[in-house]
Amino acid sequence: MEKLGYTIKAIVLDGRPGVRQLFSDIPIRMCHFHQKQIVVRYLTNNPKLEAGIELKKITATLCNTNE
């Protein structure tokens, strides 16, 4: 990309660890979809505890927030 004249200012990843090492000097973020999938993987889709229910609500807002 840089050889084509693009300047890479930041990278949004799907969470694979190898890519982070290639771009160690560039700011990296994980996309909201993959963040949400990781939480659901550990939490389940139907949490029973109050903390799990709250975390699921927070996770649901990831794609609608810019903070």
Secondary structure, DSSP 8 states (H G I E B T S, - for coil): -GGGT-----EEE-S-HHHHHHTTTS-EEE-HHHHHHHHHHHH-SS--SHHHHHHHHHHHTGGG---
